[in-house]
């Protein structure tokens, strides 16, 4: 970030922090603490717990890319360069394994940008074993890509799986037997550094449906996390939403989380502008009790909470003792804007239950790179309902949106035991890939329109110069990134128009 932009952001932080100090309602029993004004002085680990320091938290300025993962990427997950500068790998079959398969692309070595010449349902559990990858689901023609199974990274020391960019995918988990010992999340990033998940729809896991344990610098944004399963976990009912990053720089913003009991989301993280529906517990720390240090501070701001029919208990924000939280301007449907959940705890029984918990932080935990655009909770709700999740939306996400609007729905997997392709693709149209003579991931007609040679695959890695894209939105990216990111922009714009929502 340039100095001028950073100064403007700091000024905004100070303004928001000052607004949070306005006292309204009853007095809070929670301790009030003030974090350091300078983010460079913010502790990365308690002084008496140096073993908690993760070297991934110290981001060298020279390692910050000139542009984020893609236009619109925010939070520290935007530090991911994905497969930038690497080869283009095409998925040409819906078979789970073999030549041209998704499995082959995810396990390939070296930086790679994965594009799709097919659309439809791919069945299987898929693991990303190599770093530096962009999976561009928006390139699938027509109906997009639905994975019936799971998508995950494993914790491994060599090579550490980092620089992961996942966009525009649907991941739907098959049911597992009751009290199974194999309860995989639909999407799980385990131990990854610099990863971003954008416009992904996930559902039906018997554990949390999405998670990023032991990660650093990870963002989940504009995703739809739906209908975690109520059977299939060894502990019984465990229909949780999202397990956040365990390190300071986890960002969870502008997501829809619907029909889960707990973890919506959990973890120390920046939790901003999410829409949470039909849950018992909204944000929860849900981790071992931390030492009393600001290292574990979380920002929980601008979220929209709406109670659903599945539980008569509703706790929007669940604080933990000895943990500092900056929690301002959250909205509870039917109650209104809650500027301070401690001082206004008398407005909702779910707030009263936690009014004596946690530490009331007067200054948000800052982050210096690719800050999140913050909307009012009502505007965030409008935008999330318009285009969160994989686009075009399938029947599951369409149903979830309608249930939010109607105040209906219920916990649990709402689907046949073994859905057919026709069931998954209801309301969607399969498409065919455009002609791409040199196989560089960009159609001939697009290359010609942008002054490229449709018979020269090398121009995919060429850097987009200034004034070569409208508003310089794509300058600094490679041309193949320009193409796939433009596809994403078009999907979002179309969804906004269809919803009647202004940009």
N, C-alpha and C positions, 0 to 999 in steps of 0.2 A: 504494500500500500504506500502511495506517495505521502510525504509529510503533510501536505495541505489536507488531503483526504483524512489522514489519521487525526489531525487536529480537529477537524469538523466532527469526526466520530466521537472524540473525547468530550467535546463540548456537548454533544447530544447525551452522552452518558451522564455527565454532571447534571444536565437539565432533568433527565428522567429520575436520577437519584434524588434530586431536591424535591421533586413532586411526590416521591414516595414517603417523604418525612411528614406530610400533612396528616395530622392525627384526626381520625374519625371514629365514632363508635366507642366501644368500651376499651378499657386499658388492657394491654397484653401482659400475660404472665411470663412470656418468653423473654430471654435475655436479648438485648439489642447490641449489636457489634458493628464496627465500622472497618471496612477493608482499606488497604492502602490506596491512595489516590493514583499512584504510579503503577501501572501494570507490571513494570520491570521489577518492582519490589514484592510482587505477589509470591508467596511461598509455593514452591513446587512439591515440597514434602515437609512434614513437621521436623523441627530441629532435632528432636530426640528419636526420630524414626527415619534415618537416612535411607534405610533399605526400601522405603516406599517410593523413592525417587526412580522414575523411569526415564532413561536417557532419551527416549522418544519425545518427551515433553519439552526438551530444549531444542527448539527449532532454529537452526542456523539461518540467518537472513539470506545467505547466498544459496540456500537450498529451496527458497521460495520461488515457485515458477512465475514467469512474467504474466501469465494469464491463468485463471482458475481452471479446474477440470473441464468445464464447459461454460458458456455464457449462462448465468443464472445459478451456478454452483456457489454455495455459501457455507460458512463455517469452516473448520479446519479440514474437513473432508475434501474441500475444494483444493487443497494442496496436492491431491492426487493428479499425477500426469497420465495415469492410465497407460494405454499403449502408444502414446504420442511418439511419433518418429519411427515406430516399428512397422512390421509388415501387416497387410490386410489378410485376414483369414476368413474365408467364406463358409458358412454353414449351408450346405446344399441338400440335406436330407433331414427328415423328421425321425430317422432312426437314432436311438440313444447313443450307439457306439459305431465305430467303423469310419471309413473314409468320408470326409465331409460332414461329420457329426459334431454336435455341440460338445460332447465329451472330448473329442480330439482337439477341438479349439481351446477348451479350457485347460487342457494338460500340455499344450504346446509350449515350448521354451522360447524365451525372448519376448521383447515388447511386441504386442499385437493388438490390433483393433478388429473385433469380431463383428461381422455383418451377416445378414441373413438373406438368402435367395429363396427361402421358403417361409410359409406361415402356417400356423396350426398348432397341434398338440405334440409335445415331445415328452415321452414317459421315461422316468428314471431319476436316480439321485446323482447329482453332479457336484464334483469337488474341483475347486480352482487350486492347482498345485504350484503354479509358477506366478511370480509377480509381474507387474507392468501389463495390465490388461484393461481394455475397454470393451464391454459387451453392449453393443448398440441395438437393443431390441426394436427401436423405432425404424430400423431399416427393413424389417420383415414386411413384405407386401400385404396390404389389406388387413387381415384379421390379427396380425401380430403373433407373438409367441406365448403359448401357455406351457409351462413346465408342470407336469403332473408328477410331483416328487419333491425333492429338496435341492437347494443350491447353497453351498457353504465353502468356507476355507477351513483348513486344519491348523492347529498350533504346531508349528515346526520351526526349527532354528535355521535350517539351511535347505533351500532358500527361504527367508522370511517372505511371506506373501504380503506385499504392500503395493501401493499405487494401483488400487482396484476401483474401477468405475463401472457401475451396473445401472443401466437405464431401460425403462419401458419393457418390463417383463411381468408376467403373471406366474406366481408359484403357488400351486394348490396341492396340498399334501393328501395322500390316500389315508383312509382310516387304519389305525393299528389296533391290535387286541387290547382289551381292558387291562390296565396295570402293566403295560408293556415296559420292558427295560430299554426299548429302542424308540425314544420319543424325540426325534430330531425336529429342530425348528424348520420352518419353511425356508427362511433365509437366515443364515448365521455366518457372521464374520468373526472368526476366532483368532485372536492374536495378530490381526492385521494392523498395519500402520499406513495412514493416508488412504482412506477408502471412502467412497461416496455411493449411496444408493438413492436413486432418483426415479420418481414415477414408476414404482414397482407396487404391484398388488400381491398380497400374501395372505394365506388363510389356512385354517384347519389343522394346525399343529396341536399336539396334545401337551406340549410344554408351552413356553412363550412362542408366539408365531414368528417373531423376528428377534435377533439378538446380536450383540457385538461385545462379548466378554473379552477382557484382556486386550482390548484394542486401544490404539491411540490415534487421535486426529481422524475421527470418523464422523460422517454426516449421514443421517437419514432425512430426506426431504421430499415433500410432495408424494408420499406413499400412502397407500390404503391398506391398513392392517385389520383384518376382518375375521370374525367367527372362529376363534380358537376352539379346538375340540374339547368337549366336556368328558370324554372317555379316552383311555389309552395311555395314561401316565401311571407309573408305579405307585405314586402317592395318592391316586384317586383324582378328584377334581383339581385340575391344574391349568385351567383355560386362561392363560396369561397373554398379554399383548406383546410388549417389547421390553427386552432386557437391554438397557443402555450400556454405553461404554463405561468401563471401570476406572478410567483415567480422566483427568480434568478436561481434556479437549474433545469431548463428545458433544455433538450437536444434533438435536432432534427438533426439527421445525417444519411447520406447515404440513403435518400429516393428519390423516383421519384414522382414529383408533376406535373400533366399534365392536360391541358384543364380546367383551372379555371381562373376567372378574377382577384381575389385578394387573400391576405392572403396565401402566398406561401413561408414560413408560416408567421404568425404574432406573436407578443409578445416578451417580454424580454426573451431571450434564447440563448443557444449556437447553432448556425445554421451552420453546418459544412458538407461539401462534399455532399450536396443534388444536384439533377438534376431537373431543373425546365424548363418546356416546355409549350408553347402556353398559356401564361398568359399575362395580362396587367401589374400587379404589382407583383414583386417577394416578397422579404422580406419586411414587413411593421410592424411598431410598433403597429399601430391600437389599441391604448388604450388611456385612459385619459392622458392628458399632465402631465408628472411627474415633481417633483421638480428637480432643477439642481443638481443632486447628482449621483455619480457613482453607487449607489445602483441599478440603472436601466440599467446598461451597458449590451450590447449584443455583443457576438462574432459572426461575420458573415464572415466565411472564407472558402476558398476552394470549393465554390459552382460553378456549371456549369449551365449557363443560355442560353436558345435558344428560339428565338422568333418563334411563330407559326402563322398560317393564320387567327386566330380568332380576332385579334386586330391589328390596325396599330400603336397603341401606346404601348411602352414597357419600363417599369421602373424596372430594375433588383433589385435595393436596394432603398427603400424609407425611408429616415431618418426623424426623428422627432426632433423638436427643444428641447433644454435643455436635450437631452439624449445622452449618450456617447456610441460610437460604436467602436469596434475593427474590422475593415473590410479590410482584406488583401487577395491577391492571389485568387480573384474570376475570373472566365473565362466567357466571353461573346462570344458565337458562332458567327463567322464572324468578330469579333473584335480582340480577343486574350485575354491574361492574363492581368488583371487589378490588379496591386499590391496595388494601393491606389485610391479609387474611387473619392476622393476629388481632389488630385493632377493630376489625369488623366481624369477629367470630360469632357475634350474637345474631348475625343475619342468616346463618345456615347451620343446622345441627352437625353436618359433616365438618365444618370449620371449627365448631366448638370442641369437638372431640380431640383436636390437635392444637388447641390454642396455647397450651403450656409446653409444647414440644419444640425442639429445634432452636436455632438462634436467628433472630431477625436481623438480616444484613441490610445496611443502608446504602450500600454501593454495589453494583453488579460486578460479578467476576468478569474481568475484561478479556478480550481476545484480540490480538493485533492484526490478524490476517483474514481477509474476505469476510467481513462482518455480515450478519444476517439482517436482511431488510425486515423491519418490525412494523406490523400493521396493528390497527386496533383489533380486539378479538372479534368484533362483528364483521369487519372487513376480511379478516383472516378466514372466518367461517365461510363467507361468500366465495372466496377464492378457492379454498380447499374443496368445497362441494362442487365447484365448477371443473376443476382439472386435476385433483390429486388421484394417484393411482395410475396404473398402466392405461394408456390411451391407444386405440379406442377401448372404452370400458366393456368388459364382458358382463354376463348376466349377474354374476355375484356382486361386483362393484356397483352396478346399476341398482340392484336390489338394496344394497346397503345404504346408498344415498337416499333412496326413496323412504326407507325405514327411518332414517334420521329425521327427514322432513315430517313424516307422519307420526313419529313417536312410537313405532312398532318394532317388531323383530324379537329375537330371543338369543340367548347364549347357545352355543353348540354348532356343529357342522350341519349346514342346511343344503344337502346335496345327495344324490344317489350314492350307493356304496361304491359302484364302479361306473362313473360317468362315461358316456360315449363322447367321441369327438363332436358329434352333433349337439350334445348337451352343452359342452364347453363353449362351442362357437355360435350358440344361438344369438341371432341379431348381428353377427359379424360376417363379413364377406372375405373369402380367400382371394388373394391376388397373385399376380405373376411378376417376376423380376423384370426390370427394364434391361435393355441391351447394354452390356458393359464389355466392350471389345477387348480391353487390356486387363480386365479382371482386377482393377485397382479399387473396387468398391464404390466408384462413382459412375453413374450412367453416362453414356455417350452424349446424350442431348444436354445434360447438365455441364459436362466438361466443355462442350462447344460454346455454351452460353457464357462460360466464365473464362474463355480464352485459353483453355487447356487442350492437350492433344489426346483424343480418345484412344490412341494407339500407343501411348507411352505411360506405362504404369508408374514410372518414377515421379510423375508430377503429383501423386497422392501425398508425398512427403514435403512438397514445396510449401513454404510459409506464405500465408496470406498477408499481403502488404496493406498499408493504410489506404483508405479510400477504395479498396477492392470489394468491400461489403457495405451494405447500408448501415450508416451510423458507426462504421468501424466495429460493429459487433463481433466480427469474426477475425479481425486482424490479430496476428500473432499465433494463430492456430495453423495447423497443416490444412491443406485443401480437403483431404478426406474427412477431417474433423469438421471443417466448414460445412460440408455436405450433410453429414449425419446430424450435426447440431441444428442445421436449418430444418431438417425433417422434424426434429423434436419441437422446434419453435412453431412449425406449422400445425402440428397436432395440438399443441396447447392453445394456439390462437383459434383453431376450429372449435375446440371444446368450450372456450370462453364465449364464442359467438353463439353456439348452440344453447348455452346456459343463459344467454342474455346478460352476461356480466361484462362490464367495461374493464379494460386493462388497468 
